[in-house]
Amino acid sequence: MEDGGTRHLGRECRVDMMEEEGEPLTGGDGLTGAGVILIPKLPHVEFSLECRNLIGSGRDRKPNALVQVAVIDPREQYLVSHACTEIVEGSRDPLFLTGVTFPPEYPASPETLVKLTVYDVRDKARDNSSFLGSATFSVSDLLRSKDDQLTLNLRSSDGVLAVGTVLVSRVNTGEMEEGDMDHITADVQQAQKCTLVCESSQGTPNDKDNSPLTGAVFKNPVCKVYKFQTVDSKWMLVREQMEECTLSFSIPRQLLHLYIQEDMRRIQELRDLGELSPHWDNLRKEVIGRYGQVIAAYQETLAELNKITGPSFKPSCSKAQRYLEFIPINLHTQRMRVTCPRQTDAFYDVITVGAPAAHFQGFKGGGLQRLLSRHEAEKKSFSTAYQCIYYSPEHTAKAQEVLHSVGHLQPLISGLADQLLQAAQQHSMAGLREALKTLAGKTEQFVHALKDELVKSALLALHAAQPGYVTKNQNQTLPGHQGHSHQDHQSPSQRGQQGQSPPQNPGHSPGQPSATDSPVVVCNNVDGGSQTPREDGQAPLKRQDSIPCHKEYDEEEWDRVWADVAKSLNCVIAMVDKLQEQEPINNNQEQPIPKQVLADVITSHNPEGDWREQLCPLVVRLKECVAEVVVRARRAMTFVLLQEAACSIPQGLFLKQRRDVVFSQALAALACGFVMRLYAGMEDKGFLRQLHLVGLVAQFESLLSTYSEEIGMLEDMEVGISDLHRVAFKITQAKTDDPCDLQPVVIGRRDHYTVEVPLPRLVFQTLPHEIKEGKALQVYPVLFNVGINEQQTIADRFGDISLQERINQRNFEILDSYYKSLRDKVPSECLPCFQTQTDLKDLLGTLGQNVVTKKRKNVEILWLAGTICRRLNGIRFTSCKSAKDRTSMSVTLEQCALLRDEHQLNKDYFIRALDCMRSRLTQGEVVCQWDSDPEAACSVAENKPASRHFYPIALLLVSSHLLVVWLILSLVFLLAKYQ
């Protein structure tokens, strides 16, 4: 009987029958100057319902009326539940606020029959209702009716008695003129000032929200329309539209593919290390085996995801499914569009998503933040057990950065060198100079990336790990090392008896001579760093913690190879300068690059010969030097990562998988929010300027409690949101306007990803030059958490809320830093205007005070953070465990507050508006339709007083139910304490 079940069946039918968008249609308004034609909606039937003179089941009792709407297929002759109104209590003439719609794609024809069944709901909590009467009409009857109205008699079950009438009226959900507003006002006064609402699952004919852009990424909209009265007795039109996002699945699929590619490259790099000593070779095999397991698991997950069709989101009932663990829970966009007389339409967007966390893996050991901290503390003992060198996270990150830099810059340098030769062949001095300038810059960047002690130290460690290293130098010993030889040759058990740890020697392995037989000195991190004595008697050099150093190994070899790159570039520069001297005109016009006098190189070439012939040997030599450096650096950094992986087995790879899962969910949500914000701001020059000068802030509002397993969720979410700092966005021009070509694409690796957002050609041409040139657009994610449920009450009383306090404090500092950068680079005119004139600096100051204030359930933090985010043109996210109950409460409360503060919603209508939005929650509506028990879930949001009358005060204070829970738990705690 409840609306949840009927909406579920109707929605399921609609989605299954839906065809792909993209058919060209004409008409509608477009984006000014962008050439994007909005898709007008085909005619669809929408109607409202009103009953009169109802006869209740009791003689003197007024019924609590509810109308069930079903569709009868004339060919198949079976009923399909389609919609259901809300319950109007204690009225014989109920005017229902909820309308009924047949969207364009619904398989309805003029012959389709609609059956209206009226029930008297005696007890909502127990779902106790009785049949009053029913009526049937065809769609053609309504379309051909006079004044777009039908009056039907409600008949009892035997078809004899009339128990009242039902009035069916077609509803115009387009924008109303002020004359229509007056008519509405009179109708509302006659109907006990009820708010008019009509639900449409496809929007309205004049809706500008559905363009080819949104059709590519956002699907299956559900729309609700309200009209609320303002303080000046005018009427505002409010539309809520919720949509699914295709990025819920496409982003995780792309990330899984990138994860697999990156791990396969890592395996190949490990194999390219060449021959290693037995100890290191065994570790390498073990690490490769672990990577292979991860790759196999990811490939299996990706294959399963590629089989999935249907809805574009993961319902909360599927959060424990293994193959869906990379998919965010209930990712939806929600837009509230407000239209007031003689005012520009206003949009308020929010993205709702379940907390990015490893729900399938569970939270028995905590979340990522706790697990990573614990693992990092244990890695030193792992490095001792595996006889590895301990590398800190900073060293590991640096190794990955060097690997990426050399892999990225080598092909660029090679391509620029070829451009230089092409310009020489054309005898174009301007082309030579331009190509040389770019080549010099990239080569300098390449050399600078390798100017790090880690590279040299890793080369020494790799050399010591090769099998021929010990035998080659076994007869050579360092002066001053003989005194340590007896200790170094002791067995591990002997060392344990003396209370000493095994040496962390990269070249030492079981069965091999110890480090004293070879000129290797390892800086052990146990001492907090060591100093290597110098042979020249000068002060010892202090090396970095746990970085190996070597006194006898020829360190100059790496220095020579590394310096050869710069020398080769100088030769090329000198030759170009020499060629320029042969062009007196160009020489007078251009400023020469400072010469590096290399007479022996220059004179070896014929100055009067072909330019290409003179440059080619030098360019080839430069490319060879770069290639040699890349090979050495790649092997050295791979050896660093091998040791890091060996020390982390198996916990490290498990944590990497968990981090991959959480990041996948977080990135899908961020990409959804970025695309939505970009589409909404295409005509806002100030926003586009802010976008490429500073970037956008993405504010995640979390309602998780700091109690039980939600602590682990919050710890996962903290790391996942923080990892989004590694993400940048780039706007590209789409190949075609086909929806498939407008899907965002993810490229990159784990330590840095770029999301490319393609736009149609005409739209792309309107963007600022910097964005069209491919400038990376930054996003600054911030997370603020305030628990609001009964579990948070327990945590406030007996638990620990330091995690929440630390998260809020840290992210406030990020937000404040972003604001200062924005203030310095972007004029205030670029930011949106609001009715409330509170200064941003004052809002930030108030937020900072609330963050450090010890206050239970301080929701003021969330209000201030959300307000600041909207003032900064940011992206708003709201999350709880499953993005249903708490998220719905927060979103609807924020929407009503925006209507009150920004659009002068009449104070008498605030609670009524909140009730109306929550009586059939747009948020809960879509989410519930695909959950395991949609009828039961939707009934909570539809009919139970806890949802329908959840006023703002109830969101902030503890209800009587919570007090009972607290009293019981307090009693249990006291009994346990004194026993």
N, C-alpha and C positions, 0 to 999 in steps of 0.2 A: 504493500500500500504506500510505502514511503517513496519520495521522489527519487532517492538515490538509485533504486533498482530500475525505474522506468527510464531515467536519463541514461543509464548505462546501456540499455538495449538500443535506444535510439541513436546514441553516439556511435556504438559499435557498428551498427548498420551503415551509418553515414561514412565512417572511415573506410570500411571495406569496399564501399561502392565508389569512393572518391577517385577521380582521374587526375592525372598530372596537370598542373597549371601551365600556362605559357601560350595558350591560343590567343593570337592577336585580336584585340577588340578595339573599337574606336570609341571616342567620347571620354568624358571625365576631365578633370583638371590635371595638369602636369606640374612637375617641379620647374619653376621658372628658370629658364636658361639651361636646363639640363636635358630637356627633351624626353623625360621619362613620362610615359602616358600611363595614368592609373587605370586599372582594370575596373570598369563599371560592373555592378552586380546585376545579374539577370533578375527579372521580376520574381519575387517569392512572396508567399502568403504568411502574414503575421496577424494574429488577432488576440484581443483581450476578452476576458470572460467576466460576466456579472450575473449573479442569481437574484431572483426576486420571489418573495412570498414562499420561502421554503417552509415545508412542514417537517418539524423535527420528529425524532423517534419518540420523544416524550411530549405529553400534551402541553405543558407549560414551559418546556425547556427550549431555549433557542439553540440551534445547532452550531457546532464548530465545523464549518463547511470546508471541504477539499474536493477539487475536481481532478479526476484521472482522465488523461487524454490518450486514446489509442487510435491506431490507423488500421482500417480494414482494406486489404488488397482485394479488389473486385475479381481478379482472376484466380488468385489462390484461396481466397475466402478464409483468411486467418487473421487474428488480431496481433498487432505489434505495438507494445507499449511505446509511447512517444514522448510524453511530457506529463508534468504534474504541477499543479499550483501550490502555493503555500496555504496554510490553514488560517482562515479568518474566524476568530472565536466569537461566539455569542451574538450572531446576527442572522436575521431571516432574509436580509437583502445584502449579502456580501459582495463587495467589489474587490476582485482579486488583483493584487499588484503584479503578479507574474503573468506574462503573456505567453503565447505559443507561437512557434515559428516553423515554417517549412523552408529550409535553406535551398538555394538553387540546385545543389547536387543531390538533394533528397529525391528518391525515385517516386515522386507523386505525380499524378495526372488529374485532369478535371474530374475523372470518374472516381477518384479515390474517396473513400468514405471515412469520416472522422466520427468516432464515438466518444461522447462526453459522459462520464459516470461521476455522480456526486455522492460523497460519503459524509457521514457525521462522525467525526473523530471524538470519541468519548474520553479516551485516555491516551495521550501522545506517548508517554513513557512506556506503556505496555502495548502500544500499537493496537488498541481496541477501538474498532470503528464499525459502523453499520451502514448498509446500503440505503440511500434515499431515493434515487431515481436516475434515469439515463435518457439521452437523446442522441440522434444520429443525423448527420447532414453530409453532403458531398462538397468537395472543394469548388465545383462549378456553381453550386447554390450560393456560396458566399461571394464568389467573384461577380455573379450576376445580380446580387441582391441590391435593393434600393437603399441608398445612403450607406452602402457597405455594412449593413447590419442584418442579422438574423435573430428572430425571437422564436425559441423552441420550447415546447412543453416537455417537462421532465416526467417520465412515466415510471410507475412502480415496476417491480419485477414481473408482475403478471400482465403489464401493459395496459391496465385499465385505469387506475387512479392517477390523477395529475397531482404531483407533490410540489409544484412550483414551475417557474420558467427560468430559462438561461438565455442571456443576451450575448450573442457573439458579434464582436465589432472588429472590423479590420483596423489595424493600427498603422499609422504613418510614423515611422521611426526617424524620418528625416528631421532636419533642423526646423524649428518652429518660428514663425513670425510672431511679432508682439501681439497681433490680433488673436492668433491662436493661443497665446499665453493667457490672455484674458478669459478665453473660453475654458481653458484648463483650470484657471483659478476658481471659476464658478463651479465647475464639476467637482473639484477637490473639496470645496466647502460643503457641497451637498453630500459628499461621501466621507465625512468625518476627517477631512484634511489628509486623506491617505496619499502617499507618494505614488505616482504612476511609474511603473517599471515594465519594460518589455524585454524579454530575453531573445537574443538572436545569435545563433551559432555561426553566423557568417558576416556580421557587420551590417552596414546600412548602405543604401544607394549613394549617399553623399559622403561616405566614409573615405577619408584620404589616407587611412592607415595601411591599405592593402595595395601595394605597388608591385611591379615585377621584381624590385629589389627585395622586399620582404617576403615575396612568394618563394624566393630561392632558398631562404634560410629558415623562415618561420612558417609553420603549417598549422592547419586545423584550428582556426580561431574560434573562441567562444566569447560572445559579446552580450553584455547587459547594458540596458539604457535606463537612466533615471531622470526625473526632473525634480529639482529641489528649489525651495523658495529662498531668496536672499533677504537681507535685512531691509532692503528698499522695496520689498514685495514684488520684485521681478522673479523670473524663473530662469534657472540655469539648467542646461542639458549636460548630463554626465554620462559618459560611456566608459565602461570597463571592458577591456579586451585582453583575453589571455590566449597565448599561443604556445604550441610546442616548438622546439628548436631542433633542426636536423643535426646541429653540431653535437648534440648529446651522444650520438654514435659516430659521426664522421671524424671528430677530433680524436677520440680514443683509438679508432682504427688506424688513423695516420700515425699516432704516437707509437702504437704497438709495432707498426712496420718500421719506424725509425729506431725503436729499441732493438729490434731484431738485427737490423743492418749494423747498428753501432756495436753490438756484442759480437757479431760475426767479424767485423773489422778488427776488433780487439783480439779475437782468437788468431786471426791471420798475422797480426803484429807480434803476438807472442811466439808464433812459429817462426817468424822472420828473425827472431833473436839469434838464431843459429845454434851451434852446439854449446851446451852448458854442462857444468859438472853434474854428477849424478844427483846430488842433493837438490840443486836448482831445477834440474830437468824433471825430477819427480814432482816438485811443487808446481812447475808449469803444467804438467799433465793433469794434476789435480784441479788446478784453476780452470784449465780448458774444459775438463769434464763438467765442472759446475756451470760454466757459461753455457755449455751445450744443453744442460738440463733446463736452464732458464729460457734459452731460445726455443726448445721444444715446447715448453709450457706456453710461451707467448704465441707460438705458431698455432697451437691447438686452440687457444682463446680467440685468436684472430679469425681462424676458420669458422668457429662457432658464431662469432659476431657477423661474419659475412652472410650467414644463412638467415639472419633475423630480418623479418619484414613486419610491417604493421605500425604501431604507434612509434612516435619519435622521442619517447622518453622511457625511463625505467621507473616503474612504480615502487613504492616502499616495500611491498610484499616480496619483491625480488632482490632486496638488498643482500640477502645471504646466498645468492646464486654465484657460483664460482666464475662462470663465463661472463657475468655481467659486472664483475667487481671494478672494472675500469670505467664504467658508465656512471655519471652522476645521477643521484636520485631526484626524481621529480623536477627536472630543470624546465622552467617555464618563464616566459616573459609576461609581464602584466603592465598594461598602459591604461592610465586614467586620462581621458580627454575631456576637458571642461569647455563648454561653449556658453558664453553669456551674451546678452544683447549688447550690440555696439562695442564688443571687445574682441580682441584676437584670441583664437583658441589657444589653450594652454595644455601642455602634455606633461605627465608625470610618470616616469618609467621606473620599474623595479624588476629585478630578476630574482626569482625564488628558486632555491635549490637546497637539497639535503646536505648536511655537513659533509664536506670532502673527507672521507675517512675510509680505512680498510675494514669495512663492516663484515666482510666475509671472513677475514683472518681473526677477528675478535680483538678484545682489549684486556685480556687477562694480565698481561705483562705491562699494560699501559699503552700509550701512543708513541708516535715517532719521536717527539721531543725527549721523552724520558728514555726510550730505547736507544736513541743515538748517543745521548750523554753517557749512558751506562756502557755502551759498546766502546766508545772512545776511551773510556777509562780502562777497559779491559784489553785494549789492543796491545799495550806495552807487554803485558804478560804473554799474549799470543805470539808476539814477535820473538820473545825469548824461546818459547816452546818450538817454534818453527825455524829458529835460527835466521830470522829475517831482520832487516833494518826497519826500525819504526819510523814511519813518515807521518807527520801531522796532517790534518785535513788541509792546511794551507799549502803544504808541499804537494799533496795529491792534486789539489785544484790547479796549482802552478804547472804540474806535469801535463794535465789535460789541456791547459791553456796553450802550452808550448806545442803540443801535438796538433792542436787545431790551427795555431798560427802558421806553422811551417807547412801544413797540408793545404791551407788556404792561400798562402802567399807564393808558394813555389809556382803553381800554374799562372798566377798573375804576372810574376816576374818573367816567366818564359814567354807569355803572350806579349808583354810590353817590349821585350827584347826583339821579338819578331816584328812588331810594329816599327821599331827603330830601324831595322834592316830594310823594311819596305819603304820608309821615308828616305833612306839613303839611296835606294835604287831609283827613286823618283827625283833625286837631287833637290829635295825640298828641305831647305834649312829650317824653315818655320816648323815643319813637321818633325824634323830631327829634334829641335829644341823642346817641343811639346812632349814628344815621346820620352826624351831623356829626363825631363823634369819629373814626369810620373814614375819612370823607372827608378830614378834615384830615390824618390820618396818611399816607394814600396820596398826597395832593397834596404834602405836605412831602417825601416820598420821591421824587416826580417832580421837584420843583424841585432837590433835592440831586443827583440823577443828572445834571442838566445844568449843575451848577456846576463846570465844568472848563474850563481854558484851551484845551483841544483843540477844544471846540465853537466858541468864539469865533474862534480862529485858522483853523479850517476854513471858517467862514463868510466870512472875509476872503479866503481863497484861492479859494473858489468864486466870489465876486464878481469877483475879478481874472481868472478864467477865462472870464467871459462876454464875448461879442463886442462889446458896446457899451461895455465898461469903458474901453478905451484911447481910443476916439474921443471919449468923453464928457469925458475929462480930458486930452486930448492937448495942450491949450494951457496946462495947469497943471503947474508943476514945483515941486519942493520946494526950499526954500533949502538950499544946501550940497550939492545933488546935481549941479549943473552940472559940477563938476570930474570927475565920473565918466562923463559922457555919451559922450566919445570912446571910452573903453575899452569901454563897454557896447554901442556900435554896431559893434564890430569883428566880423568874420566868425569862425566857429569855427576856421578854419585859422589866422587871425591870432592868435587866442587861444592856439592850440596852439604857435605859434612863440614866444610869450612865456611858455610854461610855465604858462598859467592854464587852469582848468577852465571850461566853460560855466556860466553862472549857472543855479541851480535856481530859476527864477521860475515860479510857477504860472500867471501871466498871459501869459508870453512864448511865442510860437510863431513858426515861420518865416514871414517876410513881414510880421510885425506890428512896430510900434514897440517899442523895447526898454523895459526896466523903468524907465529914467530919465525917459521921457516920461509915466509914470504914477506916482502916489504909492504905490508898493509897495516894501517892504523885505523881503527874504527872509533869514531867519537860516540861513546855510549851515552844515551840519554839519561841513565841512572844518576850520573853525576851532575846533571843539569848543564852539560856542555863540557868540552875539553879543549885544551890548548895544544897545538902542535909546535914543538920546539923548532927553531930555525937554525940551519947550519951556519948562517953568517953571524950568529951571536946576537942578533937583534931581538926585540921583544917578540914573544910567541904570538902567532896568529890564532885568534879565537874563532873556531868554526861553529856553524849552526848546529843545533841540537840534533844528534843522531844522524848527521850527514857524514858519510865516510870520506876520509882523506887519505892521501898516499904520498909518501916522501920520495920514493924512487921511480914511480911511474912517470913517464915523459909527459907531463902536463902541457908542455909546449906544443905537442902534436895537435891537440885540439885548438890551442890558440892560433897555430899557424893555419889550420884549415878554416877556422872562423874568420881570421884576418884576410885570407885570400879572397873572400867575397868582396870586402871593401876595396882591396887592391885592384881586383878585376874591374870593379865599377869605376875606379879612378882612371884606369887605362881607357875605358870607353869614353869617359868625360874628356880626357885629354885629346883623344882622337877627334871627337866632335869639335873641340875648340880648334884643333889644327885644320880641320876641314872648313871651319868658319873663316879662318884667316884667308882662305882662297876666295872668299866671297866678300870683297871690300864693301859693297853696298850694304849687305846684311850686317857686316861687322860694325858699320857706323850706326846702324839703327838699333841693334840689340845689345843688351848688357851681357857680356860673356860671364860664364860661370868661372869662379876662381880656378886656375890651372893647378894640376898636380904634375910637376915636371918629371916626365918619364921619357927622357930622350932616347933611351935604348929601345923603348917600345915604338915610339913614333917613327924614328928613323929607319926601323926595320921594314916599313911599309912605304910604298911608292906614293908620295903626296899628290902626284899628278894623275894617279890611276882612278879607277872606279871607286866611288864612295863605299858601295856595298862590299867590294873586295877588301877594302882596308878595314872596315868595321867587323866583318864577319868573324875572323879568328878571335877577336877580343870578346865579341858577344858570346861565341861558343864557349870560350873559357869561363865567362861569368856564369853561364848556365851550368857548366860542369861543376864549378865550385859550389854553387847553390845546391845542386843535387847531392854532392858529397856531404855537405853539412846536414841536409835533410835526413839522409840515411843514418848518420851518426846520432843526431838529436832524437830521431824517432825511436831508435833502438834503446837509447839511454832512458827516455821518458817511459817507454813501454816497460823497461825493467823496474822502474819505480812503481808503476801500477801493478806489476806482477807481485812485488813484495807487499804492496798494500792489500791486494786481493788475497794473497796467501795468509797474511796475518788475520784476515777477516773471515776466513772460512770457518763454519758455514754461516755464521750469524750475519756477516757483512752482506752477503748476497741476498739473504732473506730480507734484511732491512732495505736493500736497494729495490727489491721487488715491491715491498710495501710502499716505499717512497714513490715508485713509478705509478702505483695504483692511485695514491692520493693526488699526485700531481696531475694525472690524467683527468680526474674529476674536476680539479680546480681550474685547469686550463680550458676545459670545455665550457665551464661557466663563464670564465673571463672572456673567452672569444665570443660567446653569445652576447654578453653585455657590451663589448666593444663594438660589435657589428650593429647592434640595436642603437647605440649612442651615435655611431657614425651616420647611419641612415637618417636619424632624426635631425642631425646637425648639418646636413649637406648644403643648406642655404644660409647657414649662420657663419659669416666671414670671421667674426670674432672667435667663435669656437674653433674653426679650422686654423686660425693663427695660433691660438693657444695649443692646439694639438701638435703642431710641428715645432713650436718654440720650447715648450716645457713638457708636454705630455698630459695625461689624464690621471686623476686619482680614482681608484676603484675601492669603494668602501664596503667591506663585508660586515654586516650586522649579524652577530651570532647570539642565539638565545639558549645555548646549551648550559646545563647546570654543571657545577664543579663537584659532582657526586657520582659515585659508582662508575659504570662504563662510559658515561658521557665525559668523564675526565679524559679517558683515552681518545675519544672522538675529538675533543678540543685540542689535545696534544698533536694528533694527526693533522687537524685543520690548521694549527699554527704553523707547522712546517710546510704544509702544502701551499698556504697563502704566501708565506715568505719566499718559497721557491719561485713564485710568479715574478719576482724581480729579475729572473733570468730570461724573461720573455719580452720581445719587442714586436711591434706590428709594422707592416709595410703595405701601402696601397698600390695596387697594380691595375693595369688595364686588362679587362677580360678579352679573351679571344673572340667570343661571340656573346650575345645577350641570352643565350640558352641558360636555364637555371643550373645545369650541371657545371657550366663554366663560371658561375658566380659563387661557387662554394669556396670558403677559405681553405688555404693550403698551409700545412705546417712543415717547416724545414729546420734543420739544425741537429743538435746533439743534446745530451742531457744537461750540460752546463750552460747552454744557450740555445734558445729556440726563437724562430721568427715566424709569425703568422702572417701570411700574405692574404690580403682581402681584395679580391678582384671586383672592379666596378665596370659597368657598361661604358663604352667609349665616350658617349655624349656626356655622361656624368663625370667621368674621369677628367675630361678636358676643362671642367669648371673649377678644379681644385687648384690650390696655390702651387707655385712653381716648385717649391721645396718638397712638397709631398709627391708631385708627379716625378721628380727626379729620384725618388726611391729612398728618401730619408727615413731612417728608423724612428718610429714613433714609440715613445716610452709610456709605460703604465706603472703607476705607483700603488700597489695594493696595500691596504691597511685593514686590520681586523680589530673590531671592538666586540667584546662579549659581556653580556649581563644575563645571568640565569634568572628565570622568572617563575619556574614551576615549583611544585611542592618539594621536589628533590633539592632545589636550591635553598629552600627554607631549612632543610635538615643540614645542608652544607654550611649555611651561615651560622647555625647554632652550634654544631658539633664538628664540622669538617674544616678543610683548609681551602681558602679562596686565594692563596698567593699566586696561583697560576693565572687566574683571571686578572688580578691586579697587575702582574708583570706584563701580560699581553697588552692591556689597555695603556699602560705607561709607555711601553716601547713603541707602540703604533701611534700614540699621540705625538711622539717626537718625530716620527716619519711624516705625519700629516702637517705638523708645524713647519718642518723643513721644506716640504713641498710648497706650502703657502708663501714662505719667504722667497723661494725661487720664482714662483709665479708673480708675486708682487713686483719683483725687480725686472722681469722680462716682458710682462703682458700688462697693458693698460687696463684699468678697471672697467672701461667701456666694453671690453670683450666678454665680461661675465654677465650672466642673466640678471634681470631686474625682478625684485620681489616687492610685495606690498609692505612686508615687515622690513624696517630700515635699520635693523641692528647691524653694526659694523662687524665684518668678518674677524677683525682682530679681537674685538670684544667677545665674540662667540668662541674663538679659540682659547682666550683667557679663561672663560667660564668652563669650557671643557677640560682644560688643564687642572683647574681647581677641583672639579668633580672626580677626575681620574685619581687624584691623590687623597680624596676624602674617603674615610672609612664609613661606608653607608651600605646597608643591606638593600639589595635589589635596586640599585641606583640607575633606574631606566633613563634618567636625565642624560646619562652618557650617550645612550643610543639616540635620543632625540637630537642632541646637539651635534653628534657626529653625522647623522643623516641630513640635518639642515645645512651644515657646512659643506657636505658633499654636493648637495644640489646647488648651493651658491657657487661652488667651484667648477660647475659643469661636469661633475664627476659621474661615475657609474655606481648605482646603488644595488646591493645584494642583501637579501634577507634569508637567513638559514636557521634551521633547528635540526633535530635529529632526522626527520623525514620530510620537512618542508610542507607540513600539513597544518596541524592544529595551532601551534604557537606562531608559526609563520603567518597563517591566515589572520589571526588576531592582530598581529603587529601591522600587517599591510593594510587591513581595513581601517584600523585606528589612525594610521598615518594619513590615509586618504581623506578621512573625514576631517582631520586636523588641518590638512591643506585646504580643503573647501572652506573651512571656518576662517583660517588666517589669511588666505590669498584671494578668496572669492566671496567673502561676506555671507557665508551660509547662515541663515537665520538660526539663532541659538535654540529656538523651539524645535528645529528640525535636526539638530545634531544627533541626538539619541535615535530619532526616527531613521535618519540616514544610516547610522551605524547598524541598527537593527535590520534595515532593508538589505544592506550589503552582506550582512552575516546570516540572514535567513536562508539565502542560497549562495553560499560563498563561491565566488568565481574560482578562488584558489582551491577550495576543497572539492568543488564540482568536477573539475577536470581530473584532479588527482584521484578522486574516488572512483571514477568511471572505469579504471583499469586495475584497481586493487582486488585482492582475492574476495573480499566481501563488500562489494560496493554499496549494497543497500544499507547494511548496518553502518558502514563508515559515513555515508552521506546523511543518514538519519541523524547522526550526531550534529552535523553542521546545519541540518535543515530544521529540526523540530524540537530538539531538547533545549530547555531553558538555559542551560549552561552556555550554549553557543548563541542562542538568539538574544539573550539579555546580558551578554558579557560586556558591560559598560567599561569606560576607561578606568574608573576607580577600581573595578574588579581586576584589571590587569596589573595594577600596582600593589594591591593589598592582598593579604592572605584571606581566602574565603573560609567559611565555617568548616568546610570539608578538610581544608589544609590544617586548620587548628586541631581538629580531632586527630588527624594523623600525627601531628606534632606531639600532642599530649600522650598518645599511646606509645610513641617511640621514646619520649622522655621517661615515661614510667618504666619501660623495659630497660632503658639505660641505667636508671637509678637502681632497679632491682639487681641488675648484673653487677653493679659497682659495689653494693653492700653485701652481696652473698660471699 
